Amino acid sequence: MAENPSKPESVTTPISRPLDYARARSFGDLVRDWLPSRDRALGVLKNLFVVVPLTLLIWVYAEREQAVTQPVVFGVDARTTAPDRVVVLRWPVDHNVVVELSGPRAKIDLVRQKLQDRGGPDGGNMQLLIDPQLGTGPQELPAVGELNKLDLFKRNGITVKTCQPAYIKVDIDQLEERDAIIKVPPAIARNLENVTFVPRTVKIRAPKRLLDAAESEGKELAVWADLSKREELKTRTGNVELKNVPLAWDHRENVTLSSPVADATVIIRASDVQFTIPSVTIFKETPAGLEEKYDVTYTASIPNVGVTGPAEQIQAIKAGTFTVKARFPISTLNNKVGVNKTRLQFDLPPGVTLAPETVERANSWEFTMTERGR
């Protein structure tokens, strides 16, 4: 029998299932999704190696360049570029100033270290350059203005905000040149004769104020020949030539000599010797008629009289060929009844002097005056 083509074959209907769009995830899946991938983590680490050091450098630079104000103490002095003038700092007396410096922290630390370690860039006080156009005489200048001219501060971008003292005081003087004769110091000259120098005079270049003061006393302008260290004066006598004797003036600051040395020709006497006379007789000198009215009593001799002088004169005293005497004058004009003090006068050979201890005793010698009949 033939199949009926119009009758459909039986169809198997599939079983329907729910769609799984939101499948449940485990905790491990969630953690893995939150953590960066390996490549991403390596990228972050690479960036940190660059960003962190750069950030630190920027922070350090900003810290170093931060403007700060710090106090500093250092020494100052004053000078001028004018060749015919000299500047002397009078205030502050100790040459120290206390300032507040403003600028980058790193530069202030650098400047501060230089000032403290070396006392200035040249190993001494900071040199304030005074305007050469200022007049001579005392000058008072604002300290902040003068300090801000210093190259050390300008070169490092540092500003002086305040200063104590607020003003510096300087003396500006004219330099002059004058002739001065060469002399031997009195303490040495006593053992020398016929001293001659070559050259005989030198030129002193010094502040006008000092030169005027030296000449105002009416004395001849002179420099001293320093013979104190010459062995020839200790070991030789007679005619001696001395080469390259150092010369010096009473003042040293801002003073120059046309020649620092001179040659000398001298006659050296034998060195002085000392001697103590056991006793020296004292004589009184009175005007006529005084002792008719007054009795004068005193100790008639002074013991242990120290003397210093040339060897030959001291020998004459020792041998008795020269007798040392002491005397004192008496008058009613300068003395009164009772105890009086007088100064003994000594007769000594040429070149002989009394020891200081003897002079002290001789200047206060006592005697007593009493009226006769009482």
C-alpha positions, 0 to 999 in steps of 0.5 A: 500500500502506498504511503500517503504523502500528505501525512507528515512524519512525526517530529521530535520537539527539543527540550527547552533550557534557560539561558546562562548569561550570568554564570556565578563566579568564584572568589578566586575569579573575582580576585584575579579580575581585580589584580592587574595582569602581569604585563600591566604590573611590570609596566607600573613598576617600570614607571615607578623607577622613573617617577619616584627618583624624579619626584624626589629630585624635584622636591630636593631642588624645591627645598634647596631653592626655597627662599629663607632668611638666616642670621650670620655673624662675620668680620668686616674691614674697609678699603678704597681703590683710591691710590692716594687715600687710606680708609680705617674702620672705626665702628664696629670696634671689633669689626664684627657685624650681625646680619640677616641674609635672604636667598635660596637655602642652598646658597645661604648655606654655601655663603655661611660656610665660607664666612665661618670657615675662612672669615671671608673669601680671602681668608680674612675679614670681608673687605668693604669697598668704600666709594673713592669719591667720598671726602676725607675725614670721619664718614658714617655709612649705612651698613646694609647698603655697603654689605649688599655691594659685596661680590660674595653675596651678589654672585650667589643671589643673597640679599642682606636684609638687616645689619647690626650695627646699622651704620659703619664708621670709617676715617678717610685720610689723605696719604702723603710723603715726607722726609724723615731722618734715621736715628738710633733708639736712645736705649741703644745710643748710649753705647754708640758714638759717631753713628752715620747712616746710608742713606741719611734720610728716607721718605715716609708715606703715611696718613696725613693725620699721623704725619701732622701729629708727629710734627706738631710736637716740634720734633724732627720727623724720624724713623728708628734703626732697629739695632736690638738684635745685632750681635755685633753690639754685644761682641765687638767694640770700636769702629763697626759697619752694620749692613741692612739695619731694619728701619721702622716708624712709631706707627706701622698701619698704612705706613711705608718707607722708601727703603726698609733698611739702611747701612750704618757705621758706628763706634761701639763703646764697651758695654756698661757695667753695674756696681753697688757702692756700699755707702755714699756721704750726704752733704747739706747745702744751706744759705748763710745764717740758716743754721744760726736759727735752725738745727738740721738733722738727717741720716748722713749717708745713703747705703747700697747705691746702685750705679751703671756706666762705662767700665772705665768710669765704674773702675774709677769709683771702685779705685777711689779716684772718683768719689761719689757724693750726694747733697740736698739744698735747704731753704726756709722757702720750701721747707718748714719746721718739722719733718721734710722730704727732699730729693738727693742730688748725686755727683757721678762720673760722665755716663754713669747713672743711678739704678732705679731702686736707688733713685726711688729712695733718693727722691724721698730722703727725710730731714728734720728742722727745729728752731734753736733754743727749743 
